[in-house]
Amino acid sequence: MAEKSKAERLLDLVEELKLRPHSVGELARRYGVSPRTVERDLEALALQGYPLERVARGVYRLREAPPALHPVEALALFAAGRLLYHQAPTRQYGSALEKLARMLPEPLRGLLLRSTEGLKERQGDSRTLEMVARALLERRVLAFEYRSGGSKNWRPKELLVYFLEAGRTNLGLYAVGFERTFHRAVLTFKLSRMRHARLLEETYELPQDFDPSAYFRQAWGVVGVREGGVEVRLRFAPEAAWRVLEGDYPGLEVERELPDGSLLARLWAAPFKGGVPWEVLAWVQSFGPRVEVLSPPELRELWLAEARQVLEKATAPVALGG
């Protein structure tokens, strides 16, 4: 890395030694200076009152007590770090993980750092991430080209970013906001489907009536709705009833339990293409034959059509390539 000034180096050195022990040689390579320069820096930190501790020959750390956390709070931060690692598309997320790790007591701090070392090899597009983050932080209109799932065409968009959401199933990042060029509505856009993102000079204010909790209340993924929604009614077979009764599905209401042990249930979901709640369809299909879609008719017909296609493929002769 490029050589820093002594003041910058000392500040950075403090943060590095708080995180974990470092050897003099490692620090010298990191800052592009001689080992003797690092030793003088360490002496300067000790003279300024920093609790410097030698843990082995030539290896030092700073004794820093992390903030007092309840065990459940510590576990919540650790889980957040793991989710961040799984979701992180680029190695630039590493600094955020390190800052989060500093808040954790041992052994959670060391476990989190060791479990996220693979982040260094990730080579995702950090420019789109930066542009979307700046758009929200600076309240500037974001312009980009977008390709919807399954489409071959890139279309220009201009978005007033209201919120960022991580997908529940794929942990991908999505930008939610008002798309003003064509749809003129609040929509959700996946960052990995954006290209050529840039900031316009125009600024905007976040609308006071946009409530992320309300927007995603009927979402079964990342497609939210500000008003309205589609009522979905389902019948679950007895062998699937226990999963439904566990209550892990937001917004799902059990209407009644039938004599054979099956359940009638309903939920409200955000409509998508053709008025069909596609994200609910994927969840329904995960139950296989242990669920039946009763309504709305559009969703029932789509559910049946896809089931028929699976049956056709299952009964068709298998063509093996030579």
C-alpha positions in Angstrom: 0.0 0.0 0.0 1.1 3.6 -0.5 3.2 5.1 2.3 1.2 7.1 4.8 2.4 10.2 6.7 3.5 9.4 10.3 0.3 10.9 11.8 -1.9 8.8 9.5 0.2 5.7 10.1 -0.1 6.1 13.9 -3.8 6.4 13.7 -4.1 3.4 11.5 -1.7 1.5 13.6 -3.9 2.0 16.7 -6.9 0.6 14.9 -5.0 -2.4 13.5 -3.5 -3.3 16.9 -6.9 -3.0 18.5 -8.2 -5.6 16.1 -5.6 -8.3 16.6 -1.9 -8.8 17.3 0.6 -7.9 14.5 4.3 -8.5 14.1 6.7 -5.7 13.4 7.6 -7.3 10.1 4.0 -7.5 9.0 3.4 -3.9 9.9 6.5 -2.8 8.1 5.3 -4.5 4.9 1.8 -3.0 5.3 3.0 0.5 5.5 6.0 0.3 3.3 8.5 1.3 5.9 11.4 -0.3 7.8 11.0 -2.5 10.9 12.9 0.1 12.9 10.3 2.8 11.8 7.5 0.6 13.1 9.4 0.0 16.4 9.7 3.8 16.8 6.0 4.2 16.1 5.2 1.6 18.7 7.4 3.4 21.2 5.6 6.7 20.4 2.2 5.0 21.0 3.4 3.7 24.4 4.7 7.1 25.4 1.3 8.6 24.5 -0.3 6.2 27.0 -1.7 3.5 24.7 -1.9 0.1 26.5 0.6 -1.6 24.2 1.3 -5.2 25.0 3.9 -7.6 23.6 2.4 -11.0 23.1 5.4 -12.7 21.5 8.8 -11.8 20.2 8.2 -8.9 17.8 4.4 -9.2 18.1 2.3 -6.5 19.7 -1.3 -5.6 20.3 -3.3 -3.0 22.1 -5.3 -4.1 25.2 -8.7 -2.7 24.5 -11.8 -3.7 26.3 -14.7 -4.0 23.9 -18.0 -2.3 24.9 -20.0 -4.2 27.5 -22.5 -6.3 25.7 -25.2 -8.7 26.9 -24.4 -12.2 25.6 -27.5 -12.0 23.3 -26.3 -8.6 22.0 -22.8 -10.1 21.3 -24.4 -13.0 19.5 -26.6 -10.6 17.5 -23.6 -8.7 16.3 -21.7 -11.9 15.5 -24.7 -13.1 13.4 -24.8 -9.7 11.6 -21.2 -10.1 10.7 -21.8 -13.6 9.3 -24.7 -12.3 7.3 -22.6 -9.4 6.0 -19.9 -11.9 4.9 -22.4 -14.0 3.0 -24.0 -11.0 1.4 -20.7 -9.1 0.7 -20.1 -8.9 -3.1 -16.6 -7.3 -2.8 -13.6 -7.3 -0.5 -14.3 -3.6 0.3 -16.8 -4.9 2.8 -13.8 -6.2 4.8 -13.3 -2.8 6.6 -16.9 -2.9 7.8 -16.5 -6.4 9.1 -13.3 -5.4 11.0 -15.1 -2.4 12.6 -17.9 -4.7 13.7 -15.5 -7.2 15.0 -13.9 -4.6 17.2 -17.1 -4.4 19.2 -17.1 -8.1 20.0 -15.5 -9.8 23.0 -13.2 -12.8 22.5 -13.6 -15.5 21.3 -16.4 -14.1 19.1 -14.0 -11.4 17.7 -11.4 -13.9 16.5 -14.0 -16.4 15.2 -15.7 -13.7 13.1 -12.4 -12.5 11.6 -11.2 -16.0 10.8 -14.5 -17.0 9.3 -14.5 -14.1 6.9 -11.0 -14.3 5.5 -12.3 -15.5 2.1 -13.7 -12.0 1.5 -10.2 -10.9 0.4 -10.6 -12.9 -2.9 -13.9 -11.5 -3.9 -13.8 -9.3 -7.0 -17.3 -7.9 -7.3 -18.3 -4.5 -8.8 -17.7 -2.0 -6.0 -18.5 1.0 -8.2 -22.2 0.2 -8.3 -22.2 -0.3 -4.5 -20.5 3.1 -4.0 -22.8 4.9 -6.3 -26.0 3.5 -4.7 -24.7 4.2 -1.2 -23.7 7.8 -2.1 -27.1 8.3 -3.8 -28.9 7.5 -0.5 -26.4 9.3 1.7 -26.2 12.4 -0.4 -29.8 12.3 -1.6 -28.8 12.5 -5.2 -30.7 11.0 -8.1 -29.1 7.7 -9.3 -28.9 7.1 -13.1 -28.1 3.6 -14.4 -28.9 1.0 -17.0 -31.0 -2.0 -15.8 -31.7 -5.5 -17.1 -34.7 -7.2 -15.6 -34.5 -10.9 -14.8 -34.6 -13.0 -18.0 -34.4 -9.9 -20.3 -31.6 -9.3 -22.8 -32.2 -5.5 -23.0 -30.6 -2.8 -20.9 -33.0 0.1 -20.1 -32.1 3.5 -18.7 -33.5 4.3 -15.2 -33.3 7.3 -12.8 -34.0 6.4 -9.2 -34.6 8.4 -6.0 -33.2 5.8 -3.5 -35.4 5.5 -0.4 -34.0 2.3 1.2 -31.6 -0.6 0.8 -32.7 -4.1 1.4 -31.0 -7.5 1.6 -32.9 -10.4 0.1 -34.0 -13.0 2.6 -33.1 -16.0 0.4 -30.2 -14.9 -1.8 -28.9 -12.1 0.5 -28.4 -9.9 -2.6 -28.6 -6.1 -2.2 -31.6 -4.2 -3.6 -32.3 -0.5 -3.9 -35.9 0.6 -3.3 -37.1 4.0 -4.5 -39.1 6.1 -6.9 -38.3 5.3 -10.5 -39.1 8.5 -12.4 -38.3 7.9 -16.0 -40.8 5.2 -17.0 -42.7 3.5 -14.2 -43.1 6.6 -12.0 -43.6 4.4 -9.0 -41.8 3.0 -6.0 -40.0 -0.2 -7.1 -37.2 -2.5 -6.2 -34.0 -2.9 -8.2 -31.3 -5.5 -7.7 -27.8 -4.0 -7.7 -26.2 -6.8 -9.6 -28.5 -6.1 -12.5 -27.3 -2.5 -12.7 -24.5 -1.1 -14.9 -23.0 2.3 -15.7 -24.3 3.8 -12.4 -23.7 7.5 -11.9 -25.0 10.3 -9.8 -26.9 13.2 -11.2 -26.6 16.7 -9.7 -30.3 16.8 -8.8 -31.1 16.2 -5.1 -34.3 15.0 -3.4 -35.7 14.6 0.1 -36.8 11.3 1.5 -40.7 11.3 1.7 -42.0 11.4 5.2 -44.7 8.9 4.3 -42.3 6.2 3.2 -42.2 3.6 6.0 -39.9 0.6 5.2 -41.7 -1.6 7.7 -45.0 -0.9 6.1 -43.6 -1.3 2.6 -42.2 -4.7 3.3 -45.1 -5.9 5.5 -46.6 -7.9 2.7 -43.3 -8.8 1.1 -42.2 -12.4 0.9 -38.8 -11.3 -0.5 -37.8 -7.9 -1.7 -41.0 -6.8 -3.6 -42.9 -4.5 -1.3 -46.1 -2.5 -1.8 -47.2 0.9 -0.4 -50.9 0.1 -0.6 -53.1 -2.7 -1.6 -51.9 -6.3 -2.0 -53.2 -9.7 -3.1 -54.9 -12.2 -0.7 -53.6 -15.7 -1.1 -55.5 -18.6 0.4 -53.8 -22.0 0.9 -54.7 -25.5 2.2 -51.7 -27.3 3.8 -51.7 -31.1 4.2 -51.4 -32.6 7.7 -47.7 -33.5 7.2 -46.9 -29.8 6.5 -49.2 -28.4 9.2 -46.5 -28.4 11.9 -44.2 -26.1 9.8 -47.0 -23.6 9.4 -48.0 -23.7 13.1 -44.4 -22.9 14.1 -45.3 -19.3 13.0 -42.1 -18.5 11.2 -43.9 -17.0 8.2 -44.7 -13.2 8.5 -48.3 -12.3 7.8 -49.5 -15.9 7.5 -52.8 -16.5 9.3 -54.3 -19.9 10.1 -58.0 -19.7 9.4 -58.8 -23.1 10.9 -57.6 -26.7 11.4 -59.6 -29.3 9.5 -60.6 -32.7 11.0 -58.0 -34.6 9.0 -55.2 -32.3 10.4 -54.8 -30.1 7.4 -54.9 -26.3 7.7 -56.6 -23.5 5.8 -54.4 -20.4 5.8 -54.2 -17.0 4.2 -51.8 -14.2 3.7 -51.4 -10.9 1.9 -48.6 -10.5 -0.6 -47.2 -7.9 -2.9 -48.3 -8.4 -6.5 -45.7 -8.4 -9.3 -45.9 -9.2 -13.0 -49.5 -9.8 -14.1 -50.7 -9.2 -10.6 -49.3 -12.5 -9.4 -47.3 -12.6 -6.2 -44.3 -14.4 -7.7 -42.3 -14.5 -4.5 -45.1 -16.3 -2.7 -45.2 -18.8 -5.6 -41.6 -19.8 -5.0 -42.3 -20.3 -1.3 -45.5 -22.3 -2.0 -43.6 -24.6 -4.4 -41.1 -25.4 -1.7 -43.9 -27.4 0.0 -44.3 -29.6 -3.0 -47.6 -31.6 -3.0 -48.2 -30.7 0.7 -49.9 -27.5 -0.2 -52.8 -26.4 -2.5 -53.3 -22.9 -3.8 -57.0 -22.0 -3.5 -56.9 -18.4 -4.6 -56.5 -16.0 -6.3 -57.3 -17.8 -9.6 -54.3 -16.3 -11.4 -51.9 -17.8 -8.8 -53.7 -21.1 -8.7 -53.6 -21.5 -12.5 -49.9 -20.6 -12.6 -49.2 -23.0 -9.7 -51.1 -25.8 -11.6 -49.5 -25.0 -14.9 -45.9 -25.3 -13.5 -46.9 -28.5 -11.7 -48.1 -30.0 -15.0 -44.8 -29.0 -16.7 -42.9 -30.8 -14.0 -45.1 -33.9 -14.5 -44.6 -33.8 -18.3 -40.8 -33.7 -17.9 -40.9 -36.4 -15.3 -42.8 -38.8 -17.6 -41.0 -37.9 -20.9 -38.2 -40.2 -22.2 -34.8 -39.1 -21.0 -32.6 -38.1 -24.0 -29.0 -38.8 -23.2 -26.3 -36.9 -25.0 -23.8 -39.0 -26.9 
